[in-house]
């Protein structure tokens, strides 16, 4: 109350009463943070690190288990190993499934345009290719392939159906 009056008047807040100095770390304890080396306070209002039945504190090595855990020593170790084993098996299953899905199914796709292009074109020189259907000249196979894809895609499909009917 005095601090509020002093602040309203524009002055500094009054000094704390003199007497016993506050215990070191009291502010920290009041905020809920213990000092280094001290066990944390139990939020349930009971004694720190006691089991739910009120028995002695449970410890794993030199660490206390929170929440009144009922497993000790070797059981905790085995449970941890089982969890790791289960997670490893799940991961291995996921990897196997991914590899299975990445494998091609059935025969590889046929490059119909490429086969049609090979049947309906001619290489004149090292850097000159000619389309036999319209006589157009190209310097690379990639450019000629684009030409066949744009102009002769339907003819290539019909040609492939005809070729596969003769083969079968």
N, CA, C and O atoms as a DFTB+ gen file, in Angstrom:
672 C
 N C O
     1  1       0.819      -1.185       0.000
     2  2       0.000       0.000       0.000
     3  2       0.866       1.254       0.000
     4  3       0.621       2.205      -0.743
     5  1       1.893       1.227       0.860
     6  2       2.796       2.380       0.918
     7  2       3.518       2.564      -0.394
     8  3       3.752       3.694      -0.822
     9  1       3.884       1.445      -1.056
    10  2       4.599       1.522      -2.325
    11  2       3.723       2.183      -3.376
    12  3       4.219       2.960      -4.192
    13  1       2.417       1.886      -3.368
    14  2       1.503       2.479      -4.340
    15  2       1.370       3.971      -4.110
    16  3       1.336       4.743      -5.068
    17  1       1.294       4.389      -2.861
    18  2       1.198       5.825      -2.545
    19  2       2.462       6.554      -2.971
    20  3       2.401       7.658      -3.511
    21  1       3.606       5.930      -2.726
    22  2       4.871       6.570      -3.083
    23  2       4.992       6.692      -4.591
    24  3       5.479       7.707      -5.090
    25  1       4.564       5.688      -5.316
    26  2       4.636       5.732      -6.776
    27  2       3.689       6.787      -7.323
    28  3       4.026       7.488      -8.278
    29  1       2.490       6.910      -6.721
    30  2       1.530       7.914      -7.159
    31  2       2.067       9.321      -6.913
    32  3       1.794      10.232      -7.694
    33  1       2.818       9.502      -5.848
    34  2       3.377      10.804      -5.525
    35  2       4.586      11.109      -6.397
    36  3       5.068      12.242      -6.412
    37  1       5.086      10.102      -7.128
    38  2       6.219      10.327      -8.019
    39  2       7.555      10.074      -7.362
    40  3       8.589      10.377      -7.958
    41  1       7.577       9.542      -6.181
    42  2       8.822       9.280      -5.487
    43  2       9.217       7.829      -5.577
    44  3       8.463       7.004      -6.093
    45  1      10.398       7.511      -5.077
    46  2      10.828       6.108      -5.096
    47  2      10.060       5.314      -4.053
    48  3       9.600       5.888      -3.066
    49  1       9.908       4.009      -4.244
    50  2       9.206       3.195      -3.258
    51  2      10.010       3.142      -1.963
    52  3      11.237       3.235      -1.993
    53  1       9.338       2.996      -0.839
    54  2      10.056       2.978       0.441
    55  2      10.962       1.754       0.542
    56  3      10.675       0.708      -0.038
    57  1      12.038       1.895       1.272
    58  2      12.988       0.799       1.467
    59  2      12.338      -0.286       2.302
    60  3      11.472      -0.014       3.133
    61  1      12.771      -1.534       2.070
    62  2      12.226      -2.652       2.833
    63  2      12.664      -2.500       4.283
    64  3      13.717      -1.927       4.560
    65  1      11.855      -3.014       5.210
    66  2      12.216      -2.879       6.612
    67  2      13.524      -3.601       6.916
    68  3      13.808      -4.678       6.392
    69  1      14.300      -2.969       7.775
    70  2      15.577      -3.564       8.138
    71  2      15.342      -4.680       9.128
    72  3      14.356      -4.676       9.864
    73  1      16.218      -5.600       9.141
    74  2      16.090      -6.720      10.065
    75  2      16.875      -7.891       9.510
    76  3      17.942      -7.716       8.922
    77  1      16.335      -9.095       9.702
    78  2      16.995     -10.301       9.237
    79  2      17.037     -10.300       7.706
    80  3      16.010     -10.080       7.064
    81  1      18.209     -10.541       7.116
    82  2      18.241     -10.629       5.652
    83  2      17.481     -11.874       5.197
    84  3      17.435     -12.887       5.895
    85  1      16.900     -11.770       4.034
    86  2      16.137     -12.906       3.497
    87  2      17.075     -14.081       3.256
    88  3      18.254     -13.900       2.952
    89  1      16.536     -15.283       3.396
    90  2      17.326     -16.485       3.190
    91  2      17.783     -16.535       1.727
    92  3      16.982     -16.283       0.827
    93  1      19.068     -16.860       1.479
    94  2      19.517     -16.904       0.084
    95  2      18.741     -17.967      -0.686
    96  3      18.573     -19.091      -0.213
    97  1      18.273     -17.602      -1.874
    98  2      17.512     -18.538      -2.706
    99  2      16.049     -18.598      -2.354
   100  3      15.324     -19.403      -2.938
   101  1      15.570     -17.771      -1.411
   102  2      14.158     -17.813      -1.019
   103  2      13.276     -17.362      -2.172
   104  3      12.194     -17.906      -2.389
   105  1      13.751     -16.359      -2.913
   106  2      12.955     -15.893      -4.051
   107  2      12.824     -16.996      -5.091
   108  3      11.751     -17.203      -5.657
   109  1      13.920     -17.700      -5.335
   110  2      13.916     -18.768      -6.314
   111  2      12.965     -19.881      -5.871
   112  3      12.209     -20.409      -6.686
   113  1      12.996     -20.231      -4.615
   114  2      12.121     -21.276      -4.100
   115  2      10.663     -20.826      -4.185
   116  3       9.774     -21.632      -4.458
   117  1      10.424     -19.529      -3.948
   118  2       9.060     -19.017      -4.021
   119  2       8.543     -19.091      -5.460
   120  3       7.347     -19.279      -5.680
   121  1       9.437     -18.944      -6.435
   122  2       9.024     -19.035      -7.836
   123  2       8.892     -20.478      -8.294
   124  3       8.448     -20.714      -9.418
   125  1       9.254     -21.435      -7.484
   126  2       9.108     -22.832      -7.848
   127  2      10.363     -23.448      -8.427
   128  3      10.334     -24.595      -8.874
   129  1      11.462     -22.719      -8.431
   130  2      12.708     -23.273      -8.962
   131  2      13.650     -23.575      -7.816
   132  3      14.070     -22.657      -7.112
   133  1      13.992     -24.828      -7.610
   134  2      14.902     -25.154      -6.514
   135  2      16.341     -24.801      -6.868
   136  3      16.673     -24.562      -8.029
   137  1      17.168     -24.774      -5.865
   138  2      18.590     -24.547      -6.093
   139  2      19.203     -25.761      -6.742
   140  3      18.609     -26.839      -6.776
   141  1      20.382     -25.574      -7.248
   142  2      21.097     -26.676      -7.853
   143  2      21.365     -27.754      -6.813
   144  3      21.838     -27.464      -5.714
   145  1      21.062     -28.999      -7.165
   146  2      21.304     -30.107      -6.254
   147  2      20.116     -30.442      -5.373
   148  3      20.082     -31.519      -4.777
   149  1      19.134     -29.544      -5.274
   150  2      17.958     -29.832      -4.465
   151  2      16.913     -30.513      -5.338
   152  3      16.783     -30.175      -6.514
   153  1      16.153     -31.481      -4.778
   154  2      15.109     -32.125      -5.580
   155  2      13.954     -31.156      -5.817
   156  3      13.683     -30.307      -4.968
   157  1      13.267     -31.269      -6.956
   158  2      12.132     -30.382      -7.217
   159  2      10.977     -30.687      -6.267
   160  3      10.814     -31.814      -5.798
   161  1      10.191     -29.666      -5.999
   162  2       9.046     -29.849      -5.115
   163  2       7.962     -30.627      -5.852
   164  3       7.772     -30.449      -7.055
   165  1       7.256     -31.485      -5.130
   166  2       6.188     -32.276      -5.716
   167  2       4.962     -31.381      -5.856
   168  3       4.535     -30.761      -4.883
   169  1       4.388     -31.309      -7.067
   170  2       3.236     -30.442      -7.304
   171  2       1.955     -30.991      -6.698
   172  3       0.947     -30.286      -6.654
   173  1       1.973     -32.229      -6.233
   174  2       0.752     -32.811      -5.670
   175  2       0.585     -32.481      -4.187
   176  3      -0.397     -32.897      -3.572
   177  1       1.486     -31.775      -3.631
   178  2       1.365     -31.382      -2.233
   179  2       1.947     -32.386      -1.274
   180  3       2.009     -32.113      -0.075
   181  1       2.376     -33.539      -1.751
   182  2       2.940     -34.560      -0.877
   183  2       4.433     -34.360      -0.733
   184  3       4.985     -33.387      -1.245
   185  1       5.090     -35.274      -0.039
   186  2       6.536     -35.154       0.084
   187  2       7.210     -35.332      -1.269
   188  3       6.738     -36.094      -2.113
   189  1       8.308     -34.631      -1.466
   190  2       9.005     -34.689      -2.743
   191  2       9.480     -36.103      -3.006
   192  3      10.045     -36.754      -2.127
   193  1       9.248     -36.573      -4.220
   194  2       9.713     -37.853      -4.749
   195  2       9.232     -39.066      -3.955
   196  3       9.927     -40.083      -3.933
   197  1       8.114     -39.001      -3.328
   198  2       7.558     -40.178      -2.649
   199  2       6.610     -40.880      -3.608
   200  3       6.018     -40.240      -4.478
   201  1       6.465     -42.177      -3.458
   202  2       5.558     -42.915      -4.329
   203  2       4.119     -42.574      -3.964
   204  3       3.875     -41.935      -2.941
   205  1       3.171     -42.990      -4.785
   206  2       1.769     -42.646      -4.557
   207  2       1.238     -43.276      -3.279
   208  3       0.343     -42.719      -2.643
   209  1       1.764     -44.400      -2.901
   210  2       1.307     -45.052      -1.681
   211  2       1.930     -44.424      -0.438
   212  3       1.594     -44.814       0.680
   213  1       2.821     -43.470      -0.611
   214  2       3.464     -42.836       0.529
   215  2       4.689     -43.590       1.005
   216  3       5.182     -43.331       2.103
   217  1       5.190     -44.515       0.206
   218  2       6.366     -45.296       0.581
   219  2       7.642     -44.512       0.345
   220  3       7.604     -43.304       0.115
   221  1       8.757     -45.190       0.401
   222  2      10.038     -44.512       0.201
   223  2      10.175     -44.057      -1.252
   224  3       9.514     -44.599      -2.137
   225  1      11.019     -43.077      -1.495
   226  2      11.195     -42.586      -2.867
   227  2      11.739     -43.691      -3.770
   228  3      12.564     -44.503      -3.353
   229  1      11.265     -43.704      -5.002
   230  2      11.734     -44.676      -5.976
   231  2      12.918     -44.077      -6.717
   232  3      12.884     -42.905      -7.091
   233  1      13.967     -44.866      -6.934
   234  2      15.157     -44.350      -7.591
   235  2      15.578     -45.284      -8.717
   236  3      15.394     -46.498      -8.630
   237  1      16.126     -44.728      -9.737
   238  2      16.735     -45.480     -10.829
   239  2      18.165     -44.999     -10.882
   240  3      18.438     -43.901     -11.368
   241  1      19.066     -45.797     -10.396
   242  2      20.442     -45.336     -10.280
   243  2      20.484     -44.230      -9.252
   244  3      20.118     -44.445      -8.096
   245  1      20.924     -43.051      -9.649
   246  2      20.942     -41.929      -8.719
   247  2      19.825     -40.936      -9.026
   248  3      19.758     -39.878      -8.400
   249  1      18.919     -41.267     -10.007
   250  2      17.810     -40.372     -10.345
   251  2      16.523     -40.883      -9.733
   252  3      16.262     -42.086      -9.730
   253  1      15.727     -39.977      -9.219
   254  2      14.432     -40.364      -8.676
   255  2      13.402     -40.337      -9.797
   256  3      13.436     -39.458     -10.657
   257  1      12.496     -41.290      -9.786
   258  2      11.451     -41.343     -10.794
   259  2      10.279     -40.499     -10.335
   260  3       9.847     -40.590      -9.186
   261  1       9.766     -39.673     -11.243
   262  2       8.646     -38.803     -10.897
   263  2       7.324     -39.546     -11.007
   264  3       7.231     -40.576     -11.674
   265  1       6.323     -39.024     -10.360
   266  2       4.972     -39.528     -10.466
   267  2       4.753     -40.872      -9.807
   268  3       3.757     -41.534     -10.100
   269  1       5.631     -41.296      -8.942
   270  2       5.443     -42.544      -8.237
   271  2       5.531     -43.761      -9.141
   272  3       4.742     -44.695      -8.996
   273  1       6.468     -43.766     -10.063
   274  2       6.609     -44.909     -10.959
   275  2       6.871     -46.162     -10.142
   276  3       7.543     -46.106      -9.112
   277  1       6.344     -47.292     -10.595
   278  2       6.445     -48.511      -9.821
   279  2       7.471     -49.485     -10.376
   280  3       7.627     -50.583      -9.842
   281  1       8.173     -49.108     -11.434
   282  2       9.161     -50.012     -12.019
   283  2      10.544     -49.620     -11.544
   284  3      10.845     -48.436     -11.397
   285  1      11.365     -50.590     -11.309
   286  2      12.705     -50.331     -10.796
   287  2      13.747     -51.080     -11.608
   288  3      13.446     -52.085     -12.253
   289  1      14.957     -50.588     -11.569
   290  2      16.146     -51.252     -12.075
   291  2      15.990     -51.998     -13.374
   292  3      15.763     -51.391     -14.421
   293  1      16.111     -53.306     -13.319
   294  2      16.136     -54.158     -14.503
   295  2      14.828     -54.072     -15.287
   296  3      14.844     -54.156     -16.515
   297  1      13.692     -53.906     -14.598
   298  2      12.418     -53.808     -15.312
   299  2      12.371     -52.572     -16.191
   300  3      11.868     -52.631     -17.313
   301  1      12.887     -51.455     -15.700
   302  2      12.927     -50.225     -16.496
   303  2      13.828     -50.451     -17.698
   304  3      13.494     -50.035     -18.807
   305  1      14.957     -51.099     -17.497
   306  2      15.897     -51.360     -18.581
   307  2      15.254     -52.237     -19.650
   308  3      15.368     -51.955     -20.842
   309  1      14.564     -53.321     -19.212
   310  2      13.914     -54.207     -20.172
   311  2      12.809     -53.485     -20.928
   312  3      12.672     -53.657     -22.139
   313  1      12.028     -52.686     -20.231
   314  2      10.949     -51.945     -20.882
   315  2      11.527     -51.007     -21.928
   316  3      10.971     -50.889     -23.020
   317  1      12.625     -50.342     -21.619
   318  2      13.268     -49.458     -22.586
   319  2      13.768     -50.222     -23.796
   320  3      13.630     -49.757     -24.928
   321  1      14.352     -51.399     -23.564
   322  2      14.838     -52.222     -24.676
   323  2      13.690     -52.658     -25.561
   324  3      13.815     -52.676     -26.786
   325  1      12.559     -53.016     -24.938
   326  2      11.400     -53.452     -25.721
   327  2      10.858     -52.307     -26.571
   328  3      10.462     -52.520     -27.717
   329  1      10.837     -51.114     -26.027
   330  2      10.365     -49.956     -26.786
   331  2      11.272     -49.714     -27.979
   332  3      10.793     -49.502     -29.093
   333  1      12.580     -49.744     -27.754
   334  2      13.531     -49.527     -28.843
   335  2      13.385     -50.623     -29.893
   336  3      13.429     -50.341     -31.090
   337  1      13.215     -51.855     -29.462
   338  2      13.066     -52.968     -30.393
   339  2      11.803     -52.784     -31.233
   340  3      11.834     -52.979     -32.448
   341  1      10.694     -52.412     -30.595
   342  2       9.433     -52.206     -31.308
   343  2       9.561     -51.064     -32.321
   344  3       9.082     -51.181     -33.449
   345  1      10.209     -49.957     -31.922
   346  2      10.383     -48.844     -32.840
   347  2      11.275     -49.228     -34.008
   348  3      11.030     -48.806     -35.138
   349  1      12.318     -50.032     -33.747
   350  2      13.202     -50.483     -34.810
   351  2      12.451     -51.362     -35.799
   352  3      12.631     -51.234     -37.010
   353  1      11.606     -52.259     -35.282
   354  2      10.819     -53.117     -36.165
   355  2       9.847     -52.301     -37.003
   356  3       9.659     -52.594     -38.184
   357  1       9.223     -51.278     -36.414
   358  2       8.303     -50.426     -37.158
   359  2       9.046     -49.681     -38.265
   360  3       8.554     -49.579     -39.389
   361  1      10.236     -49.160     -37.945
   362  2      11.022     -48.438     -38.938
   363  2      11.445     -49.370     -40.070
   364  3      11.375     -48.997     -41.241
   365  1      11.884     -50.585     -39.724
   366  2      12.298     -51.551     -40.738
   367  2      11.117     -51.903     -41.643
   368  3      11.282     -52.050     -42.854
   369  1       9.933     -52.037     -41.060
   370  2       8.737     -52.325     -41.857
   371  2       8.447     -51.180     -42.822
   372  3       8.109     -51.418     -43.982
   373  1       8.577     -49.943     -42.353
   374  2       8.341     -48.787     -43.219
   375  2       9.346     -48.756     -44.373
   376  3       8.977     -48.450     -45.507
   377  1      10.607     -49.070     -44.092
   378  2      11.633     -49.078     -45.139
   379  2      11.325     -50.160     -46.167
   380  3      11.422     -49.918     -47.370
   381  1      10.947     -51.371     -45.695
   382  2      10.600     -52.457     -46.626
   383  2       9.412     -52.069     -47.500
   384  3       9.401     -52.347     -48.699
   385  1       8.421     -51.432     -46.904
   386  2       7.233     -51.013     -47.660
   387  2       7.590     -49.963     -48.712
   388  3       7.092     -50.017     -49.836
   389  1       8.450     -49.008     -48.352
   390  2       8.879     -47.989     -49.323
   391  2       9.626     -48.635     -50.484
   392  3       9.395     -48.284     -51.641
   393  1      10.517     -49.572     -50.184
   394  2      11.263     -50.242     -51.259
   395  2      10.331     -51.053     -52.155
   396  3      10.515     -51.096     -53.371
   397  1       9.323     -51.699     -51.547
   398  2       8.378     -52.481     -52.332
   399  2       7.595     -51.585     -53.287
   400  3       7.354     -51.947     -54.439
   401  1       7.199     -50.408     -52.795
   402  2       6.424     -49.493     -53.634
   403  2       7.266     -48.859     -54.731
   404  3       6.731     -48.458     -55.765
   405  1       8.572     -48.762     -54.522
   406  2       9.436     -48.140     -55.522
   407  2       9.804     -49.093     -56.651
   408  3      10.264     -48.643     -57.700
   409  1       9.614     -50.394     -56.465
   410  2       9.956     -51.353     -57.508
   411  2       8.950     -51.239     -58.654
   412  3       7.750     -51.101     -58.415
   413  1       9.430     -51.295     -59.879
   414  2       8.499     -51.200     -61.009
   415  2       7.591     -52.421     -61.074
   416  3       8.010     -53.540     -60.778
   417  1       6.364     -52.192     -61.460
   418  2       5.394     -53.278     -61.570
   419  2       5.175     -53.582     -63.044
   420  3       4.990     -52.677     -63.858
   421  1       5.197     -54.837     -63.367
   422  2       4.944     -55.253     -64.738
   423  2       6.109     -54.911     -65.650
   424  3       7.185     -54.538     -65.182
   425  1       5.890     -55.042     -66.957
   426  2       6.966     -54.736     -67.897
   427  2       7.215     -53.236     -67.945
   428  3       6.321     -52.441     -67.658
   429  1       8.422     -52.860     -68.305
   430  2       8.707     -51.429     -68.384
   431  2       7.891     -50.792     -69.499
   432  3       7.553     -51.462     -70.475
   433  1       7.570     -49.512     -69.371
   434  2       6.770     -48.852     -70.404
   435  2       7.542     -48.783     -71.727
   436  3       8.765     -48.645     -71.750
   437  1       6.799     -48.882     -72.805
   438  2       7.404     -48.857     -74.140
   439  2       7.471     -47.419     -74.618
   440  3       6.509     -46.664     -74.476
   441  1       8.606     -47.040     -75.184
   442  2       8.785     -45.703     -75.753
   443  2       8.263     -45.728     -77.184
   444  3       9.020     -45.937     -78.133
   445  1       6.955     -45.511     -77.323
   446  2       6.306     -45.608     -78.626
   447  2       6.834     -44.531     -79.565
   448  3       7.133     -44.812     -80.726
   449  1       6.950     -43.313     -79.077
   450  2       7.433     -42.208     -79.919
   451  2       8.857     -42.491     -80.391
   452  3       9.183     -42.258     -81.555
   453  1       9.698     -42.985     -79.503
   454  2      11.080     -43.283     -79.874
   455  2      11.166     -44.369     -80.941
   456  3      11.960     -44.262     -81.875
   457  1      10.352     -45.413     -80.805
   458  2      10.355     -46.482     -81.806
   459  2       9.815     -45.985     -83.143
   460  3      10.362     -46.301     -84.200
   461  1       8.741     -45.210     -83.086
   462  2       8.168     -44.651     -84.318
   463  2       9.164     -43.707     -84.982
   464  3       9.304     -43.706     -86.205
   465  1       9.849     -42.912     -84.185
   466  2      10.845     -41.979     -84.710
   467  2      11.991     -42.748     -85.380
   468  3      12.460     -42.356     -86.448
   469  1      12.433     -43.830     -84.761
   470  2      13.516     -44.627     -85.347
   471  2      13.081     -45.261     -86.673
   472  3      13.884     -45.402     -87.595
   473  1      11.788     -45.645     -86.758
   474  2      11.295     -46.261     -87.983
   475  2      11.050     -45.248     -89.093
   476  3      11.123     -45.600     -90.271
   477  1      10.764     -44.014     -88.748
   478  2      10.368     -43.010     -89.740
   479  2      11.372     -41.852     -89.880
   480  3      10.991     -40.763     -90.308
   481  1      12.620     -42.068     -89.531
   482  2      13.631     -41.021     -89.694
   483  2      14.921     -41.643     -90.209
   484  3      15.097     -42.862     -90.203
   485  1      15.816     -40.768     -90.655
   486  2      17.075     -41.227     -91.203
   487  2      18.181     -40.263     -90.791
   488  3      17.973     -39.051     -90.733
   489  1      19.358     -40.816     -90.506
   490  2      20.509     -39.979     -90.166
   491  2      21.336     -39.798     -91.443
   492  3      21.843     -40.760     -92.020
   493  1      21.454     -38.546     -91.861
   494  2      22.179     -38.245     -93.097
   495  2      23.672     -38.101     -92.829
   496  3      24.493     -38.684     -93.536
   497  1      24.019     -37.326     -91.809
   498  2      25.419     -37.166     -91.419
   499  2      25.490     -37.200     -89.897
   500  3      24.520     -37.528     -89.214
   501  1      26.673     -36.848     -89.387
   502  2      26.859     -36.927     -87.936
   503  2      25.898     -36.006     -87.187
   504  3      25.394     -36.372     -86.125
   505  1      25.644     -34.831     -87.722
   506  2      24.767     -33.861     -87.057
   507  2      23.551     -33.501     -87.913
   508  3      23.094     -32.359     -87.874
   509  1      23.021     -34.448     -88.681
   510  2      21.858     -34.145     -89.510
   511  2      20.930     -35.358     -89.546
   512  3      21.316     -36.459     -89.938
   513  1      19.677     -35.106     -89.115
   514  2      18.646     -36.143     -89.105
   515  2      17.467     -35.627     -89.916
   516  3      17.160     -34.436     -89.884
   517  1      16.799     -36.534     -90.651
   518  2      15.688     -36.137     -91.507
   519  2      14.457     -36.949     -91.144
   520  3      14.526     -38.165     -90.962
   521  1      13.324     -36.255     -91.041
   522  2      12.035     -36.907     -90.832
   523  2      11.547     -37.364     -92.201
   524  3      11.425     -36.539     -93.107
   525  1      11.260     -38.666     -92.381
   526  2      10.835     -39.194     -93.671
   527  2       9.394     -38.824     -93.985
   528  3       8.978     -38.909     -95.140
   529  1       8.619     -38.414     -92.976
   530  2       7.209     -38.092     -93.209
   531  2       7.021     -36.728     -93.852
   532  3       6.159     -36.569     -94.716
   533  1       7.816     -35.735     -93.445
   534  2       7.655     -34.399     -94.025
   535  2       8.967     -33.814     -94.559
   536  3       8.965     -32.704     -95.092
   537  1      10.081     -34.533     -94.428
   538  2      11.350     -34.088     -95.000
   539  2      12.070     -33.016     -94.190
   540  3      13.054     -32.451     -94.668
   541  1      11.619     -32.730     -93.013
   542  2      12.247     -31.690     -92.205
   543  2      13.568     -32.208     -91.635
   544  3      13.670     -33.375     -91.259
   545  1      14.595     -31.324     -91.571
   546  2      15.919     -31.704     -91.083
   547  2      16.133     -31.176     -89.668
   548  3      15.642     -30.107     -89.308
   549  1      16.882     -31.951     -88.867
   550  2      17.157     -31.591     -87.467
   551  2      18.626     -31.836     -87.173
   552  3      19.269     -32.677     -87.800
   553  1      19.159     -31.072     -86.187
   554  2      20.567     -31.222     -85.815
   555  2      20.750     -32.180     -84.639
   556  3      21.844     -32.712     -84.451
   557  1      19.722     -32.407     -83.858
   558  2      19.834     -33.344     -82.729
   559  2      18.597     -34.239     -82.681
   560  3      17.536     -33.901     -83.208
   561  1      18.769     -35.386     -82.035
   562  2      17.646     -36.308     -81.872
   563  2      16.581     -35.748     -80.939
   564  3      15.397     -36.043     -81.100
   565  1      16.997     -34.937     -79.958
   566  2      16.019     -34.368     -79.021
   567  2      15.058     -33.422     -79.729
   568  3      13.857     -33.434     -79.462
   569  1      15.585     -32.610     -80.623
   570  2      14.711     -31.686     -81.364
   571  2      13.775     -32.488     -82.270
   572  3      12.594     -32.163     -82.390
   573  1      14.306     -33.538     -82.908
   574  2      13.472     -34.369     -83.771
   575  2      12.402     -35.092     -82.947
   576  3      11.282     -35.281     -83.422
   577  1      12.729     -35.490     -81.741
   578  2      11.753     -36.151     -80.880
   579  2      10.593     -35.209     -80.547
   580  3       9.432     -35.618     -80.573
   581  1      10.907     -33.956     -80.238
   582  2       9.859     -32.972     -79.958
   583  2       8.974     -32.798     -81.186
   584  3       7.754     -32.684     -81.064
   585  1       9.581     -32.779     -82.364
   586  2       8.827     -32.665     -83.618
   587  2       7.851     -33.832     -83.753
   588  3       6.684     -33.628     -84.087
   589  1       8.320     -35.051     -83.497
   590  2       7.453     -36.228     -83.597
   591  2       6.371     -36.209     -82.523
   592  3       5.234     -36.595     -82.793
   593  1       6.700     -35.769     -81.314
   594  2       5.692     -35.716     -80.248
   595  2       4.591     -34.727     -80.574
   596  3       3.424     -34.978     -80.270
   597  1       4.947     -33.589     -81.197
   598  2       3.945     -32.558     -81.498
   599  2       3.098     -32.913     -82.719
   600  3       1.883     -32.715     -82.707
   601  1       3.728     -33.435     -83.772
   602  2       3.008     -33.638     -85.034
   603  2       2.483     -35.053     -85.236
   604  3       1.449     -35.232     -85.880
   605  1       3.166     -36.064     -84.705
   606  2       2.850     -37.432     -85.078
   607  2       2.549     -38.349     -83.885
   608  3       2.770     -39.557     -83.978
   609  1       2.059     -37.814     -82.790
   610  2       1.765     -38.639     -81.615
   611  2       0.647     -39.642     -81.906
   612  3       0.748     -40.803     -81.510
   613  1      -0.416     -39.212     -82.593
   614  2      -1.523     -40.121     -82.922
   615  2      -1.077     -41.200     -83.909
   616  3      -1.434     -42.370     -83.770
   617  1      -0.303     -40.795     -84.889
   618  2       0.191     -41.772     -85.861
   619  2       1.093     -42.801     -85.187
   620  3       1.077     -43.979     -85.543
   621  1       1.886     -42.346     -84.201
   622  2       2.780     -43.255     -83.479
   623  2       1.975     -44.281     -82.686
   624  3       2.337     -45.457     -82.666
   625  1       0.887     -43.860     -82.029
   626  2       0.051     -44.798     -81.278
   627  2      -0.609     -45.819     -82.205
   628  3      -0.642     -47.014     -81.912
   629  1      -1.132     -45.324     -83.327
   630  2      -1.766     -46.234     -84.292
   631  2      -0.738     -47.215     -84.852
   632  3      -1.032     -48.400     -85.007
   633  1       0.454     -46.732     -85.155
   634  2       1.535     -47.588     -85.663
   635  2       1.894     -48.662     -84.636
   636  3       2.107     -49.820     -84.994
   637  1       1.962     -48.273     -83.347
   638  2       2.328     -49.228     -82.299
   639  2       1.259     -50.309     -82.152
   640  3       1.588     -51.484     -81.985
   641  1      -0.008     -49.927     -82.211
   642  2      -1.097     -50.909     -82.112
   643  2      -1.011     -51.894     -83.283
   644  3      -1.194     -53.099     -83.116
   645  1      -0.733     -51.355     -84.455
   646  2      -0.587     -52.214     -85.641
   647  2       0.610     -53.158     -85.475
   648  3       0.507     -54.343     -85.791
   649  1       1.736     -52.646     -84.988
   650  2       2.934     -53.468     -84.827
   651  2       2.708     -54.569     -83.787
   652  3       3.119     -55.711     -83.994
   653  1       2.061     -54.231     -82.675
   654  2       1.843     -55.227     -81.627
   655  2       0.810     -56.272     -82.057
   656  3       0.858     -57.413     -81.597
   657  1      -0.132     -55.889     -82.942
   658  2      -1.111     -56.864     -83.450
   659  2      -0.415     -57.854     -84.363
   660  3      -0.744     -59.041     -84.346
   661  1       0.549     -57.391     -85.169
   662  2       1.278     -58.287     -86.072
   663  2       2.202     -59.229     -85.299
   664  3       2.399     -60.379     -85.692
   665  1       2.770     -58.725     -84.185
   666  2       3.711     -59.531     -83.398
   667  2       2.969     -60.610     -82.613
   668  3       3.511     -61.698     -82.416
   669  1       1.746     -60.339     -82.160
   670  2       1.013     -61.275     -81.295
   671  2       0.256     -62.263     -82.026
   672  3      -0.404     -63.107     -81.421
